[in-house]
Amino acid sequence: MKRAVHCIILWAALIGTAHAVEILRWERIPLAVPLVIGQERIVFVDQNVRVGMPRTLTGKLRVQSTGGALYLLATEEIPPTRLQLKNISSGEIMLVDIAAIAPKATQQTLEPVRIVPGEEHSPRYGQQRSASRPTSGSNPVPREREQSQDLDTEDQSSSRTETPVPVVLTRYAAQMLYAPLRTVEPVAGIRQVNLNRGLNLSTLMPSMPVEATAMGSWRMDGYWVTAIKLRNLSLQELHLDPRDLMGDFTTATFQHPGLGAQGNPSDTTTLYLVTKGRALAESLITGSVGQIDPKGGNRGGAQR
């Protein structure tokens, strides 16, 4: 009887070992996935991904993707090389470092790998947060108020975010313009909108000798953010002040606090304008407001 029990335990242990899967957590740090020549290794990502790899791997690595799983087979030695796994739906990029070596006499079959999201100790910016509901130990709510309270809670949970939307949009726009795309954190609900690059921005800062050019625009929950390039047209350094902006804006953020003199590397910066309920074009002042000439004087506009 004891021998039968021991056999059952041993059989269960072998089954568990045969189906073991190595868990790797994606926390924006490249993940190491070693390979052995001639052994196919499976990487479960549970996402629809597109694999990007350098041309140096052509003929050395076979990659097949199906059903949220990657099948990697090295046919010869591969030095440490980085692959990019891009989530087609969200645009997020995960980095995987591979290296293939020749099999050893005692080489065991490599177990599959599963890549899972890392633990989030606090909600990410822009993440929706649901309103807290009363617990069993809290004060009871009268029945005639339950339905209206549920509706209010539902509305609040669908519109509230952990971080104010203007902050989310401004940060996202800055990352899209200046950060490497692989480091840009995807945010649910943000989408890029068409923008007229030739938009007339002469009335945006009429008292400042700057050239303003629209660069890009994004939208989320009824808010728009528009990135604008500012270039100093004068030979003097300029201090940037949101009070010099003219228009109906929710927030205004300068990439730098000032502009260097024309011709210096610091003579250009970016302005992020957030508008609510309408795009930037409808938030500008369309009246004939003159712009200060860099050499002095007022150019073609009414005096204030």
C-alpha distance (Angstrom), angle and dihedral (degrees) to the residues before:
residue distance angle dihedral
M1 . . .
K2 3.80 . .
R3 3.79 90.0 .
A4 3.82 90.3 53.7
V5 3.81 91.3 50.3
H6 3.81 91.1 49.3
C7 3.80 90.3 50.9
I8 3.79 91.3 51.5
I9 3.81 92.3 49.7
L10 3.81 91.6 47.7
W11 3.80 91.5 48.5
A12 3.82 91.3 50.4
A13 3.81 91.0 49.2
L14 3.80 91.5 51.3
I15 3.79 91.6 49.3
G16 3.81 90.3 50.5
T17 3.80 91.5 49.6
A18 3.78 93.1 48.0
H19 3.80 91.3 55.1
A20 3.82 97.3 40.6
V21 3.79 115.0 136.3
E22 3.79 125.1 -162.2
I23 3.80 111.5 -130.0
L24 3.80 118.4 -143.8
R25 3.79 120.5 -175.5
W26 3.79 118.3 -144.8
E27 3.79 106.9 -137.8
R28 3.82 97.4 154.4
I29 3.82 90.6 -83.4
P30 3.85 117.5 115.5
L31 3.82 111.4 -99.7
A32 3.82 120.8 -134.0
V33 3.81 115.5 -133.5
P34 3.84 110.2 174.3
L35 3.80 119.3 -158.5
V36 3.79 136.0 -158.3
I37 3.78 121.0 -143.3
G38 3.78 110.7 -102.5
Q39 3.82 95.0 12.1
E40 3.77 117.6 106.2
R41 3.80 113.3 -140.1
I42 3.78 123.4 -160.1
V43 3.79 121.7 -142.7
F44 3.81 115.7 -167.0
V45 3.80 113.2 -154.7
D46 3.82 100.0 159.3
Q47 3.79 88.5 -143.7
N48 3.77 136.9 95.7
V49 3.79 99.3 -106.4
R50 3.78 137.6 172.6
V51 3.81 115.6 -142.4
G52 3.77 118.9 -136.5
M53 3.79 118.0 -166.5
P54 3.82 135.8 164.3
R55 3.79 120.6 -97.5
T56 3.80 90.2 -115.4
L57 3.80 87.9 77.7
T58 3.80 93.8 59.8
G59 3.79 107.7 124.1
K60 3.81 91.9 7.2
L61 3.79 101.7 72.4
R62 3.80 129.8 38.6
V63 3.80 114.1 -156.2
Q64 3.78 123.8 -171.0
S65 3.81 124.4 175.9
T66 3.77 126.8 -164.8
G67 3.77 137.3 145.6
G68 3.80 95.4 -0.5
A69 3.82 93.3 -51.7
L70 3.80 131.8 107.5
Y71 3.80 122.4 -149.6
L72 3.81 112.4 -155.5
L73 3.81 121.1 -170.0
A74 3.81 121.5 175.3
T75 3.80 116.9 -157.5
E76 3.81 96.6 -173.3
E77 3.77 140.3 9.5
I78 3.79 115.1 -58.3
P79 3.81 123.5 -166.8
P80 3.83 117.2 -137.5
T81 3.79 104.6 -58.9
R82 3.79 132.6 171.5
L83 3.81 125.1 -127.0
Q84 3.80 125.1 -165.5
L85 3.80 119.3 -141.9
K86 3.80 109.0 -163.5
N87 3.79 119.6 -164.8
I88 3.80 103.1 -133.9
S89 3.82 94.7 -153.3
S90 3.82 100.7 45.2
G91 3.81 102.1 21.9
E92 3.82 92.6 -128.2
I93 3.82 114.6 149.3
M94 3.80 123.5 -146.8
L95 3.80 120.2 -164.6
V96 3.81 121.3 -138.7
D97 3.81 123.7 -175.1
I98 3.81 114.8 -152.8
A99 3.80 133.9 -176.7
A100 3.81 126.9 176.3
I101 3.81 124.4 -150.4
A102 3.80 134.1 179.8
P103 3.82 115.3 -89.8
K104 3.81 118.7 -102.0
A105 3.80 126.9 -138.4
T106 3.79 91.0 -105.1
Q107 3.79 94.2 37.7
Q108 3.79 113.1 144.6
T109 3.76 123.7 -150.4
L110 3.80 110.5 -90.5
E111 3.78 113.3 -115.6
P112 3.80 121.1 -124.8
V113 3.78 119.8 -93.3
R114 3.77 127.4 -134.0
I115 3.80 119.7 -162.2
V116 3.81 113.3 -152.3
P117 3.82 131.3 177.0
G118 3.79 115.2 -90.7
E119 3.77 121.3 -110.2
E120 3.78 114.2 -86.3
H121 3.78 111.0 -142.5
S122 3.80 90.9 -172.5
P123 3.80 132.7 16.3
R124 3.78 114.4 -85.9
Y125 3.77 117.8 -114.7
G126 3.76 112.3 -84.7
Q127 3.81 92.9 20.6
Q128 3.77 115.0 138.9
R129 3.80 114.3 -114.3
S130 3.76 122.6 -160.9
A131 3.75 121.4 -132.2
S132 3.78 114.2 -106.1
R133 3.76 116.5 -104.6
P134 3.79 125.0 -145.6
T135 3.78 115.8 -90.4
S136 3.75 126.9 -137.4
G137 3.79 90.3 -97.2
S138 3.81 95.3 53.8
N139 3.78 127.1 92.9
P140 3.81 112.3 -71.0
V141 3.81 118.6 -107.8
P142 3.80 118.2 -132.6
R143 3.81 112.1 -108.9
E144 3.80 93.5 -123.3
R145 3.83 88.9 59.9
E146 3.79 98.3 43.7
Q147 3.80 97.0 84.9
S148 3.81 95.9 47.7
Q149 3.78 91.2 44.8
D150 3.82 91.1 51.9
L151 3.81 90.4 52.1
D152 3.80 92.1 49.1
T153 3.80 90.7 48.2
E154 3.79 91.4 50.1
D155 3.81 92.1 51.0
Q156 3.79 92.0 48.1
S157 3.80 93.7 47.6
S158 3.81 91.9 52.1
S159 3.80 94.8 49.9
R160 3.80 105.9 32.8
T161 3.78 120.5 90.6
E162 3.76 131.6 -172.2
T163 3.83 89.2 -115.7
P164 3.84 125.8 32.6
V165 3.80 111.4 -92.9
P166 3.85 95.0 -121.9
V167 3.81 89.1 56.6
V168 3.80 91.5 47.4
L169 3.80 92.3 50.2
T170 3.80 94.8 45.4
R171 3.78 93.0 50.3
Y172 3.80 92.2 46.0
A173 3.81 92.6 50.2
A174 3.81 91.6 49.7
Q175 3.81 90.9 50.6
M176 3.80 92.6 48.3
L177 3.81 90.9 53.2
Y178 3.79 102.1 39.3
A179 3.82 112.0 15.5
P180 3.82 125.5 78.4
L181 3.80 108.1 -94.6
R182 3.80 91.7 -122.3
T183 3.80 89.6 62.8
V184 3.81 96.9 48.5
E185 3.79 108.9 113.0
P186 3.82 111.0 -134.5
V187 3.80 114.4 -124.5
A188 3.79 121.0 -159.5
G189 3.80 112.4 -123.7
I190 3.81 99.3 24.3
R191 3.79 116.8 117.1
Q192 3.77 132.7 170.5
V193 3.80 116.6 -114.6
N194 3.76 131.7 -155.6
L195 3.79 113.8 -92.7
N196 3.77 131.1 -168.0
R197 3.80 102.4 -125.7
G198 3.80 88.9 -162.9
L199 3.81 93.3 58.2
N200 3.81 111.1 147.7
L201 3.82 106.1 -115.2
S202 3.79 97.9 166.7
T203 3.82 91.6 116.7
L204 3.82 94.6 50.4
M205 3.83 96.7 86.6
P206 3.81 105.0 5.3
S207 3.81 94.3 164.8
M208 3.81 94.2 53.7
P209 3.83 127.1 75.0
V210 3.79 94.5 -129.1
E211 3.79 136.0 125.1
A212 3.83 113.9 -132.2
T213 3.81 122.8 -159.3
A214 3.82 126.9 178.3
M215 3.82 113.1 -123.3
G216 3.82 109.3 173.0
S217 3.78 144.9 -26.9
W218 3.82 136.8 -148.2
R219 3.81 133.1 -173.7
M220 3.82 137.2 -149.9
D221 3.82 133.9 164.1
G222 3.78 96.1 -16.1
Y223 3.83 94.9 -43.7
W224 3.81 128.5 109.1
V225 3.79 127.4 -159.2
T226 3.79 119.7 -163.1
A227 3.79 124.2 -168.9
I228 3.81 113.9 -144.1
K229 3.80 127.1 -171.5
L230 3.81 113.4 -136.5
R231 3.81 120.4 -161.2
N232 3.80 125.3 -173.6
L233 3.82 112.7 -123.9
S234 3.79 95.4 -175.0
L235 3.80 133.9 77.8
Q236 3.79 91.5 -123.2
E237 3.78 130.6 82.3
L238 3.80 113.4 -105.7
H239 3.80 130.4 -147.9
L240 3.81 112.0 -143.7
D241 3.79 116.4 -135.4
P242 3.83 124.4 177.5
R243 3.81 88.2 -140.9
D244 3.82 88.4 71.0
L245 3.82 90.5 64.1
M246 3.79 118.4 98.9
G247 3.80 119.7 -155.1
D248 3.79 143.2 61.0
F249 3.81 104.5 -65.8
T250 3.80 132.7 158.5
T251 3.81 95.8 -154.3
A252 3.79 136.8 -4.6
T253 3.80 124.3 -159.8
F254 3.79 128.1 -177.5
Q255 3.80 119.4 -151.6
H256 3.83 88.1 -142.9
P257 3.82 129.9 20.4
G258 3.80 93.8 -124.7
L259 3.78 148.6 5.6
G260 3.77 127.9 -114.2
A261 3.79 122.6 -132.1
Q262 3.80 117.3 -72.6
G263 3.78 111.3 -77.9
N264 3.80 95.7 28.6
P265 3.84 120.7 111.1
S266 3.80 87.8 -115.8
D267 3.81 95.5 56.7
T268 3.83 91.4 97.7
T269 3.81 132.7 61.7
T270 3.80 140.2 152.2
L271 3.79 129.5 -104.5
Y272 3.82 121.0 -157.2
L273 3.80 114.1 -154.8
V274 3.81 120.5 -171.2
T275 3.80 118.7 -160.5
K276 3.80 128.8 -176.4
G277 3.78 126.2 -136.9
R278 3.80 94.6 -2.8
A279 3.76 142.6 43.6
L280 3.80 125.3 -97.6
A281 3.80 95.1 -95.9
E282 3.81 90.7 63.4
S283 3.82 92.3 45.8
L284 3.80 97.7 57.6
I285 3.78 125.7 95.9
T286 3.79 106.8 -106.7
G287 3.80 97.7 -170.5
S288 3.80 122.9 108.9
V289 3.77 100.1 -86.2
G290 3.79 114.5 165.1
Q291 3.78 124.6 -131.5
I292 3.77 122.1 -133.2
D293 3.78 111.8 -109.1
P294 3.84 112.2 -124.7
K295 3.81 88.4 -126.9
G296 3.78 92.3 50.1
G297 3.75 135.0 -88.6
N298 3.80 134.3 71.1
R299 3.78 121.0 -71.3
G300 3.76 119.1 -143.9
G301 3.76 101.6 -43.1
A302 3.74 144.0 101.3
Q303 3.75 117.5 -85.1
R304 3.77 118.5 -114.3
